[in-house]
Amino acid sequence: MTWLITGGAGYIGAHVVHAMTEAGERVVVYDDLSTGISERVPRDVPVVVGSTLDGDRVARILAEHDVTGVVHLAAKKQVGESVDLPLHYYRENVEGLRVLLEAVTAAGVGAFVFSSSAAVYGMPDVNLVTEETPCVPMSPYGETKLAGEWLVRATGRATGLSTASLRYFNVAGAASPELADLGVSNLVPMVFEQLTEHAPPRIFGDDYPTPDGTCIRDYIHVADLAEAHVAAARALSSSSGSSGSSGSSGSPGRDLTLNIGRGEGVSVREMIDTINAVTGYDTPPTVTSRRPGDPARVVASVDRVARELGWKARRDLHDMITSAWQGWLHHHPEAAHT
Ligand code: WQD
């Protein structure tokens, strides 16, 4: 079976490519390289440069490579940017997915893994977020991920395509320094950047209703997340036949929606303490005002993914931060602390 991995040159996508090839799967990467970097992809994996909005191109690639499954990660993912550019986000994330699904079902591909996000939940008011927790996204980005799930599920029901939507919680770390996240839009790289500039890490608000007053999230190592994709892909391929755009495909495919986290809450202050310990910087944080739209606590229930895929995260917070720091040093050697 050959898997097309869209967005396979991105931070998470490249980790998925490595995990899939290490597990013995044949893969082809499809990426527009708007933020992806082709050097992240192993040399023996073909990289096709293109957009999922180009349906004819996708159709040709599916046929040329005999693709039987797709893992779709190509998307825009900046929450703040999505507020300013909603039409761009809907076009890239929803229209790009719709066009891709059209080609996928026309080609009779059997399995489709969709990269979703905990952003679909918005501001959940529960201790552990289950997949049944109501989805009330707070940003156009989160809306596009929720709409994407609907599109994927509806297509599966109509055509027999086996589908899985994986709701990622807060992703960090790197399997190797070259694969590190180059974006500076999440807590871990933002703290690294402050330390590198000899500035204090910032805590966006310490008056939340949590034990230390700072926000709590569920951080997951990107290598664990990548392994969850392998598990999902295999579960779908063992149950999939092939989809048909006519809606006449006999047997229904699988339809999974799964939280991918560790099920463990860590506060911003605990994260910064661990980062300080790992990096040796030991710079006390400064508290600034709250960032609008931040929920106090978002932690996954991971029972369903354990039950459905037999998957569980193996790496801890220390692994995550140590590997993220190695990756940061690889790209910012000036950050080395002497
Ligand atoms: C984590 C916590 C910040 C930086 C976002 C998206 C989500 C998903 C993952 C894509 C928050 C606090 C941060 C800093 C801080 N993306 N913080 N000081 O907001 O939980 O999730 O990324 O799917 O959809 O919303 O992640 O890493 O930005 O923030 O105090 O310098 O760290 O306020 O509480 P978030 P984050």
Residues whose N, C-alpha, C, O or C-beta is under 5 A from the ligand:
A	BS01	WQD	K77 V79 S117 A119 F169 N170 S185 N186 L187 M190 V191 R202 I203 F204 C215 R217 V268 R291 D294
